[in-house]
Amino acid sequence: MESCLQEDYYKRLKSDFIIVNIVAGAAVLLISAVIMLQRYGIMVGIPCGMHEILHIYCPGCGGTRAFFALMHGDVFQSIYYNPAVFLGALLVLYYESTVFLTLVKKNGKIYFYRKTGLVYAFLFIFLTYAIVRDYLLVGMGIDMIGDFL
């Protein structure tokens, strides 16, 4: 009975893993294509409403720069632009490695646990950074990214 439950668990985990990776891969390809088309002037970028109207940074501002900095191996610059990119990459790495380990080993141990605390910590850091960055811009005149001042 227990091995039947484990087999069902492994099957469900494997199908979820495949679906998540297909969707995530498609999203990464689509976002990368849009970024490249915008970067080379083939496609016009959509302006950010918070940036254009309120003259403050939205929580996602600096994400593209952070992504490119991370791709060039400059972790600190990536975190400076927007820590969500680096922290998101760490969360994805955690998910991918632990689920893969669980599926490959099949020794009855579950290496992947849904840790909502990690997601809440990510959201807390993401939003705190956005609030501090906007306070520095509006309250103290310090422009961390350099788009306004």
C-alpha positions as CSV (number, residue, x, y, z in Angstrom):
1,M,0.0,0.0,0.0
2,E,2.8,2.4,1.0
3,S,4.8,1.8,-2.2
4,C,1.7,2.4,-4.3
5,L,1.3,5.7,-2.6
6,Q,4.9,6.5,-3.2
7,E,4.6,5.6,-6.9
8,D,1.6,7.9,-7.2
9,Y,3.5,10.7,-5.4
10,Y,6.5,10.2,-7.8
11,K,4.2,10.2,-10.9
12,R,2.4,13.4,-9.8
13,L,5.7,15.1,-8.8
14,K,7.2,14.1,-12.2
15,S,4.2,15.4,-14.2
16,D,4.2,18.6,-12.1
17,F,7.9,19.0,-12.7
18,I,7.6,18.6,-16.4
19,I,4.6,21.0,-16.7
20,V,6.4,23.7,-14.5
21,N,9.5,23.4,-16.6
22,I,7.7,23.6,-19.9
23,V,5.7,26.7,-18.8
24,A,8.8,28.3,-17.2
25,G,10.9,27.6,-20.3
26,A,8.3,29.1,-22.6
27,A,8.0,32.2,-20.4
28,V,11.8,32.7,-20.3
29,L,12.0,32.4,-24.1
30,L,9.1,34.8,-24.6
31,I,10.5,37.4,-22.2
32,S,14.0,37.0,-23.6
33,A,12.6,37.5,-27.1
34,V,10.7,40.6,-26.1
35,I,13.7,42.1,-24.3
36,M,16.0,41.5,-27.2
37,L,13.4,43.0,-29.7
38,Q,13.1,46.1,-27.5
39,R,16.8,46.4,-26.9
40,Y,17.6,46.5,-30.7
41,G,14.7,48.8,-31.4
42,I,12.6,46.3,-33.4
43,M,9.8,46.5,-30.9
44,V,8.7,49.5,-28.9
45,G,8.8,49.0,-25.1
46,I,5.7,49.6,-23.0
47,P,6.3,52.4,-20.5
48,C,5.7,51.8,-16.8
49,G,2.8,53.7,-15.4
50,M,4.3,54.3,-12.0
51,H,7.5,55.5,-13.6
52,E,5.8,57.8,-16.1
53,I,2.9,59.2,-14.1
54,L,4.1,59.0,-10.4
55,H,7.8,59.5,-11.1
56,I,8.7,56.7,-8.7
57,Y,10.1,53.2,-9.3
58,C,7.7,50.3,-9.5
59,P,8.8,47.1,-7.6
60,G,9.9,45.6,-10.9
61,C,12.0,48.6,-12.1
62,G,15.6,47.5,-12.7
63,G,14.6,43.9,-13.3
64,T,15.9,43.8,-16.9
65,R,19.2,45.4,-15.8
66,A,19.5,43.0,-12.9
67,F,18.9,40.1,-15.2
68,F,21.6,41.2,-17.6
69,A,24.0,41.9,-14.8
70,L,23.3,38.4,-13.4
71,M,23.9,36.9,-16.8
72,H,27.3,38.6,-17.0
73,G,28.2,37.2,-13.6
74,D,27.9,40.5,-11.7
75,V,25.8,39.3,-8.7
76,F,26.2,42.4,-6.6
77,Q,25.2,44.8,-9.4
78,S,22.2,42.5,-10.1
79,I,21.1,42.7,-6.4
80,Y,21.7,46.5,-6.5
81,Y,19.4,47.0,-9.5
82,N,16.7,44.7,-8.2
83,P,17.2,41.8,-5.7
84,A,14.1,40.0,-6.9
85,V,16.0,38.6,-9.9
86,F,18.8,37.0,-7.9
87,L,16.4,35.8,-5.1
88,G,14.0,34.4,-7.7
89,A,16.9,32.6,-9.4
90,L,17.8,31.1,-6.0
91,L,14.2,29.9,-5.4
92,V,14.1,28.3,-8.9
93,L,17.4,26.6,-8.2
94,Y,16.1,25.3,-4.9
95,Y,13.0,24.0,-6.5
96,E,14.7,22.4,-9.5
97,S,17.5,20.7,-7.6
98,T,15.3,19.3,-4.8
99,V,12.6,18.0,-7.1
100,F,15.2,16.5,-9.4
101,L,17.0,14.8,-6.5
102,T,13.7,13.4,-5.2
103,L,12.8,12.0,-8.7
104,V,16.2,10.6,-9.4
105,K,16.9,8.9,-6.0
106,K,13.5,7.3,-5.5
107,N,14.7,6.1,-2.1
108,G,11.6,7.1,-0.2
109,K,13.0,10.4,0.9
110,I,11.3,13.6,-0.1
111,Y,13.9,16.3,-0.7
112,F,11.5,18.9,-2.0
113,Y,9.3,20.6,0.6
114,R,7.0,23.4,-0.2
115,K,8.5,26.1,2.0
116,T,6.1,29.0,2.0
117,G,8.4,30.8,4.4
118,L,10.9,31.2,1.5
119,V,8.2,32.7,-0.7
120,Y,7.1,35.1,2.1
121,A,10.7,36.1,2.7
122,F,11.2,36.7,-1.0
123,L,8.1,38.9,-1.1
124,F,9.2,40.8,2.1
125,I,12.6,41.6,0.7
126,F,11.2,42.5,-2.7
127,L,8.6,44.9,-1.3
128,T,10.9,46.4,1.4
129,Y,13.6,47.1,-1.3
130,A,11.0,48.8,-3.5
131,I,9.8,51.0,-0.6
132,V,13.3,51.9,0.5
133,R,14.4,52.7,-3.0
134,D,11.4,55.0,-3.6
135,Y,11.9,56.7,-0.2
136,L,15.5,57.4,-1.1
137,L,14.3,58.9,-4.4
138,V,11.4,61.0,-3.1
139,G,12.4,61.7,0.4
140,M,16.2,62.1,0.1
141,G,16.8,62.8,-3.6
142,I,19.0,59.7,-4.0
143,D,18.3,58.0,-7.3
144,M,19.7,54.4,-7.1
145,I,19.1,53.4,-10.7
146,G,19.7,56.8,-12.3
147,D,16.6,57.3,-14.3
148,F,15.2,60.4,-12.7
149,L,17.9,62.6,-11.2
